[in-house]
Amino acid sequence: MEYKIALLLKTHYRDFCEEEIKKTPDNIKLDYYLYDSLSDLQEIFQKVHRQYDGFYVSGLIPYQAIKTFGKEGRKALVEAANIDIANSYRILIQHLVGENAVSLSRIGMDFLRFENNLEEVIVYYLYKKKGLNFTLLTTFILYFVGYLINVYTPIWESIPGISFFFGFFTKTLSTARNGIFFGPMFIAIGLLLSRTRRLPKKVSLIGFLISFVLFFAEVSIYRHFGILRDLTSMYICLVPAIYFLVNYLLKVNIPYRKMFTILRHDSLMIYTSHILFAKIFLALMPHAHLVVYFLTLACAQCLAGFVTRYQDQYPILKKLL
């Protein structure tokens, strides 16, 4: 039985493969297809996918371009080369600029940030020096310290002596929800996910639901004892909830839709505008927190939807994005 494999590659990688693959088994037939853009890749795949038993591409980005290309892409047997991240970014940027998917006039430079965020630097050096297990343990200890500071603020502020040092901490760092205590834990979770196999989808969903129920119970306990505040945000059960949720989402294959391109702008508008509505509604209804919550959510979503929908018709709205 002969197996037919299509190699969908850029020109430079095709040359490399031809040099490396000197001979193939008699029952395997290789055919090369060259493409310039990801849309070309998908068009080639659509034309030839019924003719081949499997496909080989040069990296994660072209792999995802096929696997998210309708029902045929999800079912196709596709293998990808282990291309480094720098090359992946090169392909991505080339695609964005070549397809006019990004306006170069909107690109800026952040002079206040050097190379990486603090949490990224912490996780990077821990992982390079001590490995994954040590990184996870250390970042969780940092998170736990931040949790004690963030959640039990009313208690620390009420204890003479400790309140002085706690006041110094809040004046210096403002909050424990920062790149020292809060951020490294979730960067480490991302590192863990990138270095381990995905959990089965059902296991991830069950794990998330259990973690979420425990998360709800944890918040309820803090509320019962009167220590829950608006700025309380570092919960123990949040860590497993995020881990299982991201694990589950990474196993979900959703076909590409054009509306996905506006979701980033939509979520950004909600995040930046919700505090404006919350301030107004809290001033009008200081004791109706649940009503304020839903009104704030509705108004922020309406504003975000209006801006993303009419930004082309009214260019001034683009300045809000």
C-alpha positions as CSV (number, residue, x, y, z in Angstrom):
1,M,0.0,0.0,0.0
2,E,1.4,3.4,-1.0
3,Y,1.1,6.3,1.4
4,K,1.0,9.8,-0.1
5,I,2.2,12.7,2.0
6,A,2.0,16.4,1.0
7,L,4.7,18.8,2.2
8,L,3.2,22.3,2.3
9,L,6.2,24.5,2.7
10,K,7.8,27.9,2.0
11,T,10.6,27.9,-0.6
12,H,13.5,28.1,1.8
13,Y,12.2,25.2,3.9
14,R,11.5,23.1,0.8
15,D,15.1,23.4,-0.2
16,F,16.2,22.3,3.2
17,C,13.9,19.3,3.2
18,E,15.1,18.2,-0.3
19,E,18.7,18.3,0.9
20,E,17.9,16.3,4.1
21,I,15.5,13.7,2.6
22,K,17.8,11.8,0.3
23,K,15.7,8.7,0.0
24,T,12.2,7.6,1.1
25,P,10.7,4.1,1.5
26,D,9.2,2.5,-1.6
27,N,5.7,2.7,-0.2
28,I,5.8,6.5,0.6
29,K,5.3,9.2,-2.0
30,L,6.2,12.8,-1.1
31,D,4.8,15.8,-3.0
32,Y,5.9,19.4,-2.4
33,Y,3.6,22.4,-2.5
34,L,4.9,25.9,-2.1
35,Y,2.9,28.8,-0.6
36,D,3.5,32.5,0.1
37,S,0.8,33.3,2.7
38,L,-1.4,31.4,5.1
39,S,-4.4,32.0,2.8
40,D,-2.4,30.4,0.0
41,L,-1.7,27.4,2.3
42,Q,-5.4,27.0,3.1
43,E,-6.3,27.2,-0.6
44,I,-3.8,24.5,-1.5
45,F,-5.0,22.3,1.3
46,Q,-8.6,22.7,0.2
47,K,-7.7,21.6,-3.3
48,V,-5.6,18.6,-2.5
49,H,-6.7,17.3,1.0
50,R,-8.6,14.4,-0.5
51,Q,-5.6,13.2,-2.5
52,Y,-3.2,12.6,0.5
53,D,-3.0,10.5,3.6
54,G,-1.1,13.1,5.6
55,F,0.4,16.6,5.5
56,Y,3.7,18.1,6.8
57,V,4.1,21.8,7.5
58,S,7.0,23.9,8.8
59,G,5.7,25.0,12.2
60,L,2.9,25.7,14.6
61,I,1.4,28.6,12.7
62,P,0.8,26.8,9.4
63,Y,-0.3,23.8,11.5
64,Q,-3.0,25.9,13.2
65,A,-3.9,27.4,9.8
66,I,-4.9,24.0,8.6
67,K,-6.4,22.5,11.8
68,T,-8.7,25.5,12.2
69,F,-9.7,25.4,8.5
70,G,-13.2,23.8,8.7
71,K,-14.1,20.2,9.2
72,E,-11.5,18.9,6.7
73,G,-8.7,20.6,8.6
74,R,-9.8,19.3,12.0
75,K,-9.9,15.7,10.6
76,A,-6.6,15.9,8.6
77,L,-3.5,14.1,9.8
78,V,-1.0,17.0,10.1
79,E,2.5,17.0,11.4
80,A,4.6,20.1,12.0
81,A,8.4,20.7,12.3
82,N,9.7,22.0,15.6
83,I,10.5,25.5,14.4
84,D,11.8,28.0,17.0
85,I,9.7,30.8,18.3
86,A,11.6,33.5,16.5
87,N,10.8,32.0,13.1
88,S,7.1,31.7,14.1
89,Y,7.0,35.4,15.0
90,R,8.6,36.2,11.6
91,I,5.9,34.2,9.8
92,L,3.2,35.8,11.9
93,I,4.4,39.4,11.3
94,Q,5.0,38.8,7.6
95,H,1.4,37.5,7.4
96,L,-0.1,40.5,9.3
97,V,1.7,43.1,7.3
98,G,1.4,41.3,3.9
99,E,-2.4,40.8,4.4
100,N,-2.8,44.4,5.6
101,A,-4.3,42.9,8.8
102,V,-2.4,45.5,10.9
103,S,-1.8,49.2,10.4
104,L,1.9,50.1,10.9
105,S,0.8,53.6,11.9
106,R,-0.7,52.2,15.1
107,I,2.5,50.6,16.3
108,G,4.2,52.3,19.2
109,M,7.1,51.7,21.5
110,D,7.0,51.4,25.3
111,F,10.1,53.1,26.6
112,L,9.1,52.3,30.2
113,R,9.5,48.6,29.9
114,F,12.9,46.9,29.4
115,E,12.8,43.5,27.7
116,N,10.3,41.8,29.9
117,N,7.8,42.3,32.7
118,L,9.1,41.6,36.2
119,E,7.0,38.4,36.5
120,E,8.4,37.1,33.2
121,V,12.0,37.8,34.4
122,I,11.4,36.0,37.7
123,V,9.9,32.9,36.1
124,Y,12.6,32.8,33.3
125,Y,15.5,32.8,35.8
126,L,13.9,30.4,38.2
127,Y,13.2,27.9,35.3
128,K,16.7,28.3,33.8
129,K,18.5,27.9,37.1
130,K,16.3,25.4,39.0
131,G,13.8,23.8,36.6
132,L,10.1,23.5,36.3
133,N,9.2,22.0,39.7
134,F,11.2,24.5,41.7
135,T,9.7,27.4,39.6
136,L,6.1,26.2,40.3
137,L,6.9,25.8,44.1
138,T,8.6,29.2,44.4
139,T,5.9,31.1,42.4
140,F,3.2,29.5,44.5
141,I,5.0,30.5,47.7
142,L,5.2,34.1,46.4
143,Y,1.5,33.9,45.4
144,F,0.6,32.6,48.9
145,V,2.5,35.4,50.6
146,G,0.6,37.9,48.3
147,Y,-2.6,36.1,49.1
148,L,-2.0,36.6,52.9
149,I,-1.3,40.3,52.3
150,N,-4.2,40.9,49.8
151,V,-7.0,39.0,51.4
152,Y,-6.3,39.7,55.1
153,T,-5.6,43.4,54.7
154,P,-8.4,44.4,57.3
155,I,-6.7,42.1,59.9
156,W,-3.2,43.4,59.3
157,E,-4.4,47.0,59.5
158,S,-6.1,46.4,62.9
159,I,-3.0,44.9,64.6
160,P,-0.8,47.5,66.3
161,G,2.8,47.2,65.2
162,I,2.0,45.1,62.1
163,S,-0.2,47.9,60.8
164,F,2.9,50.2,60.6
165,F,4.9,47.8,58.5
166,F,1.8,47.0,56.4
167,G,1.3,50.7,55.8
168,F,4.9,51.0,54.6
169,F,4.3,48.1,52.2
170,T,1.2,49.6,50.7
171,K,2.9,53.0,50.4
172,T,5.8,51.3,48.6
173,L,4.2,48.7,46.4
174,S,0.6,49.8,46.7
175,T,-0.7,46.2,46.3
176,A,0.4,42.6,46.4
177,R,-1.3,42.1,43.0
178,N,1.8,42.9,41.1
179,G,4.7,41.3,39.2
180,I,6.3,39.9,42.4
181,F,3.5,38.1,44.1
182,F,0.6,37.8,41.7
183,G,2.0,37.6,38.1
184,P,4.7,34.9,38.4
185,M,2.2,32.2,39.4
186,F,0.2,32.5,36.2
187,I,3.3,32.9,34.0
188,A,4.5,29.6,35.6
189,I,1.1,28.0,34.8
190,G,1.7,28.9,31.2
191,L,5.1,27.4,31.4
192,L,3.7,24.2,32.9
193,L,1.1,24.0,30.1
194,S,3.8,24.4,27.4
195,R,6.0,21.7,28.9
196,T,3.4,19.0,29.6
197,R,0.7,17.1,27.7
198,R,-2.8,18.4,27.6
199,L,-5.3,16.7,30.0
200,P,-8.3,15.0,28.5
201,K,-11.0,17.6,27.9
202,K,-13.5,15.9,30.3
203,V,-10.9,15.8,33.1
204,S,-10.1,19.5,32.5
205,L,-13.8,20.5,32.6
206,I,-14.5,18.5,35.8
207,G,-11.4,20.0,37.4
208,F,-12.5,23.5,36.5
209,L,-16.0,23.0,37.7
210,I,-14.8,21.6,41.1
211,S,-12.2,24.5,41.4
212,F,-14.9,27.1,40.5
213,V,-17.3,25.7,43.2
214,L,-14.4,25.8,45.7
215,F,-13.5,29.3,44.5
216,F,-17.1,30.4,45.1
217,A,-17.0,28.8,48.6
218,E,-13.7,30.5,49.4
219,V,-15.1,34.0,48.5
220,S,-18.2,33.3,50.5
221,I,-16.1,32.5,53.6
222,Y,-14.2,35.8,53.3
223,R,-17.5,37.6,52.9
224,H,-19.0,35.9,55.9
225,F,-16.1,37.0,58.2
226,G,-16.2,40.5,56.8
227,I,-12.8,40.7,55.2
228,L,-13.9,40.7,51.6
229,R,-13.2,44.1,49.9
230,D,-13.3,45.5,46.4
231,L,-9.6,45.0,46.0
232,T,-9.5,41.4,47.2
233,S,-8.4,39.4,44.2
234,M,-5.8,36.8,45.2
235,Y,-7.7,33.6,46.0
236,I,-6.1,30.2,46.5
237,C,-8.7,28.3,44.4
238,L,-8.1,30.8,41.5
239,V,-4.9,29.0,40.7
240,P,-6.3,25.5,39.9
241,A,-9.4,27.1,38.3
242,I,-7.2,28.9,35.8
243,Y,-5.0,25.8,35.2
244,F,-7.9,23.6,34.4
245,L,-9.8,26.3,32.4
246,V,-6.8,27.0,30.1
247,N,-6.2,23.2,29.7
248,Y,-9.8,22.8,28.6
249,L,-9.7,25.8,26.2
250,L,-6.5,24.5,24.6
251,K,-8.4,21.3,23.7
252,V,-11.3,23.1,22.0
253,N,-11.0,23.6,18.3
254,I,-13.1,26.5,17.1
255,P,-13.3,27.3,13.3
256,Y,-12.0,30.8,12.5
257,R,-14.6,33.6,12.2
258,K,-14.0,37.1,11.2
259,M,-15.7,38.4,14.4
260,F,-12.8,37.1,16.4
261,T,-10.7,40.0,15.2
262,I,-12.8,42.5,17.1
263,L,-13.0,40.6,20.4
264,R,-9.6,42.0,21.6
265,H,-10.9,45.5,21.1
266,D,-14.2,44.6,22.6
267,S,-12.7,43.2,25.8
268,L,-10.2,46.1,26.1
269,M,-13.1,48.7,25.9
270,I,-15.0,46.8,28.6
271,Y,-11.9,46.7,30.8
272,T,-11.1,50.4,30.5
273,S,-14.6,51.8,30.6
274,H,-16.3,49.7,33.3
275,I,-14.8,51.8,36.2
276,L,-16.4,54.9,34.7
277,F,-19.9,53.4,34.8
278,A,-19.2,51.7,38.2
279,K,-18.3,55.1,39.8
280,I,-21.4,56.8,38.5
281,F,-23.8,54.0,39.5
282,L,-22.2,53.5,42.9
283,A,-22.7,57.2,43.6
284,L,-26.3,57.0,42.6
285,M,-27.0,53.6,44.3
286,P,-24.3,53.1,47.0
287,H,-26.0,50.0,48.5
288,A,-27.3,48.2,45.5
289,H,-24.1,46.4,44.5
290,L,-25.7,43.7,42.5
291,V,-27.7,46.2,40.4
292,V,-24.6,48.3,39.9
293,Y,-22.7,45.2,38.8
294,F,-25.2,44.3,36.0
295,L,-25.7,47.9,34.9
296,T,-22.0,48.4,34.7
297,L,-21.5,45.2,32.7
298,A,-24.4,46.1,30.3
299,C,-23.2,49.7,29.7
300,A,-19.6,48.7,29.2
301,Q,-20.6,46.1,26.7
302,C,-22.9,48.5,24.9
303,L,-20.1,51.1,24.6
304,A,-17.6,48.5,23.5
305,G,-20.1,47.1,20.9
306,F,-20.8,50.6,19.6
307,V,-17.1,51.6,19.2
308,T,-16.1,48.3,17.5
309,R,-19.1,48.4,15.2
310,Y,-18.9,52.0,14.1
311,Q,-15.2,52.7,14.2
312,D,-14.9,52.6,10.4
313,Q,-17.9,54.9,10.0
314,Y,-16.7,57.4,12.6
315,P,-12.8,57.3,12.6
316,I,-12.6,59.3,15.8
317,L,-13.8,56.2,17.7
318,K,-10.6,54.4,16.7
319,K,-8.8,56.7,19.2
320,L,-10.6,54.9,22.0
321,L,-9.1,51.5,21.0
